[in-house]
Amino acid sequence: MSATATATAAIVPPVDLPKLVAELNALLRLKTTVIGMKLYATVEEMAAIPRIRRPRHVLATDQVVGQAARLGWTVGVTAEDLVGAQCRAVIGLAPADEEFLKGERYVGVWHGDAESAAARQRALDCVPYGQFKAMAVSPADSGRIPDPDILLVYATPGQMIILINGMQYRDYRKFEWSVVGESACADSWGRALKTGEPSLSIPCFAERRYGGVPDEEMLMALKPADLRKAVDGMQALAKNGLRYPIPPYGVQMDPSAGMGRSYAARGG
């Protein structure tokens, strides 16, 4: 059972992930491997993934994701493999119970009072507990997880805005995303798994310290169908001369000539 909504599965054609990733990399020149993430109702389903690696000691979810994105590994975990309730609850492998919501361990660390710690915990997007027993991540183009619930795309701000523009090329919508602060994985994979919506985050201290995320990267978590739409949109934008990398025009130049090439012929 997928973590995201399954009601439309019958009408959404499967996405050719290797082709999609190749097209995305041609457009954005990503430095980090695009990975897929999937939740499983049983441990046996997760363990059956080809070339799956299982942790030899407890890990943070940030590290599990980092092993796939930075090393190209396929990794599967259960609740027992993760270092604490924060990692487990965000992906639905533990309940966001009363103790979790209090956030007492964060008082005097990330927050100056109990009220702020509890408010942060309540703000986290977590997959509902009880449906899943395991999670796995793998490079999206490897074929080892052919039907991931979501894809994770690490990109610079310049790359990310072109990706977002691609999603908005047709059927425009205004995106509004959250910033919980620490535990930003709830803004990305937590929210995307829970809602099925494209979810952008600024990776937090833990993701950068334990997951290896460099300073310049942001993270987009989204369904394969949404990335397909984004790539189609970016290909159309590229034909209009709007592509990555974005060449600086010059802070002292008259912008009329540059804008004229984009808009004049279209009545802009």
N, C-alpha and C positions, 0 to 999 in steps of 0.2 A: 504493500500500500504506500502510495506516495505521500510525502509530507505536504505537498501542495494540493490544490483542489483537483479532483479527478473527474469532475462532472463533464468537462470539455475534452477529456482525453480522446474520446472516439472521433472528434471532429478536427483535432489538431494533428496534422501529419507529423511523422517522426522527423527529427532534425538530423541531417548528416553532420555529425560533430567534427570529424576530421576536416571536412570541406569548410565548415563554418569557421573553425579556428584558423585555418590557413588564410581565409579571406580576411578575417579580423587582423591577423598579424601583418598581412600585406598593407592594410590600411593604416594601422597605428604603430607598427614596429615595436610591439611590446617586448620588454626584457624578461618578463616573468611568465611562467607557464600558466595558461588558463586551466583551471581544474573544475571537476564536477564533484558535487557532494550529494549523498543520498542517505536517507534514513531507512532502516529495515525493521520489520516487525519481529524478526527472529535473528538470533546470532548466527544460525546456520546459513541463512541467506547471505549475510555479509561474508562469512567464512568461505563461501563458494566462489567468490570473485577470483578470477585468475591472478596469480602472483601477488596475492594480498599479503601485506606485512602486518604483524601484530606486535604491539609494544612489549618491550622487555621490562619496562618500569613505567610508573605513572607519568603522564604527560599533560600539559595544558592543551586545550583544543587548538590554541594558536600554534603550538608546535606541530600538531598533527597536520593542520592545514599547511604550515610552512614546509613540512617534509614533502608534501605533494607539489606545492608551487615552486619551491626552491631546489628540490632534489629530484623531482620527477617520480616519486614513489607512489605506490598505491597502498593506503593504510586504512585499517579497520579498527574500530574501538567499541568497547562497551562502557557502561558507567564505571566499572571497576578500574578501567585503564586511565581514567581522567583524574586530575589532581584534586578536584574539589567540587562542591555543589554548584559553584558559579559556572564552571565549564559544562557540567552535566545538565543543569536546568535549561540553559539557553537552547540546547538542541533536543530537549524533551526526554532526556534519559534520567532525569530526577525531577521531583516536584518542586515548584516554586512555592514552598510551604511557608508557614509562619516564621520559622527560624531564618529561612532564606530572605524573606521580605524585610526582616529587621535590619539585616546588614551590619550587625554589631562589630564584626571584625574590621570593618572599614572606617570606624570612628577613630579619629586621631591619625589615620593614614591618608585616605582620600577625602575625608570630610571632617569638619571641625565639630560636628554635633550629631547626635543620634537621629535627629529629625531629617537632616540632609542625607545621611546614609540610607535611611529607610525610604525616603522619597526617590533616591536614585534606583534602589532595588525595584520599587514599584513601577518605575519608568521603563524597565527592560522588556523588550519583546522576546518572549520565550515560547518555544513550541509546547503545546499542551502535553502534559505527562500522561503516559499510559498506553500509547499506541506503538511505541518503538523501543527496541532493545539494543540497537546497534547503529553505528554511523560509519560511512566510508568515504574517502576522498581519493581522487585519482586524476592524472592528466586527462583533460577532456578528449583529446584526440587519440588516446591509447586504445579505446574500445573496451576497456575493462569494466567500466560502468556505462553501458550504452544508453541508459535512461536516467540520468541524474535528475534529482529534484530541482537543483539550482546549479548554476555555474558561477565561479568566482573569478573576476577580472581585476587584476592589480594594474594600475596605470597612473601616470603623472596627471596633474590637473589639466594640462593642455590636451593630452590624449582623452581624458575623461569627458571634457566638454564636447569634443567632437563625437564621442560615443553617445552622449546624451542628445546632442543635436540630431544624430541618426535616428534615435528612438522617436524624436519629435517631428521627423520629416513629414510623415503622414499620421492622421488621427492624433493631432496635437493634444497634449495634456501638460499642465503645469505640474512639475514634480515638487513635492515638499518632503524633506527628509529630516530626521531627528539627529541630535547629538547628545547622547547620554553621558559622554565623558569617558571615564574608565569603564571597561566592559563594552567597548564599542562593537564587539562581535554581535551584540544584540541589535545594533543598528544595521548590520549587513546580513550575515547568514541567519541570525535569529529572526529578524523581521521578514526576510525573503521566504524562509521555510514556513513561517507562521501564516503569512498573508498571501504568498505567491506574487507579491509586487516587487518590481525592481527597487533595490535598496542600496543607497550610497552611504559610505561611512568614511570618516577620518580615522584610520587605525590608531588604537590607543597605545599607551605606554607598554602594556603587557604584550600586545601584538608585535610591537617593534622590538622589545627586549627578548621575548621568548619565541616569537614567530618569524623573526628575521626580516620584518617589513622595513625597507629603507625609508629615510625621511621623506623622499619625494613622492611616494606612492599613496594613492587613495584606493579604496576597494568598492567595486560594484558587485552585488550579488543579484542574480536574475535568472529567470527560467530560460531554457534553451530557445523557446519560441520568441522571447523578447530580445535575446541577442541576435537572432536571425533577422528580426525586424530592424534592429539597430544597424546591422551590417548592410542590409538593403538600403537603408536611409543614407548611410555614409557613402556607399557607392554612388548614389544619386548626387549627393553633395559634392563628391570629388569631380564629377562631370561638370559641375557648376564652378569649379575652381576653388572650392572650399574643402581643404584637405589638410591632413597632418603630414609633416610639421608645418606649423603656421609661421610663414616668413615675416619677420618684423618689417614694417613699412617705413619706420623712422618717426621719432617723436616730434621732429620739427618740419616734417614734410606737409604739403597741402594734400589732404586725403581725397580730394575730388577725383583725381585720375583713377586711383585704385577703386573707389566706390563706383565710379562710372562704369568700369568694366563689369562689375557685378550687377548693377541695378539699371543702368540707363536703357538698355535694350528691352527691359521688362516694364518700362514705364515707372520705375522707382524714382 
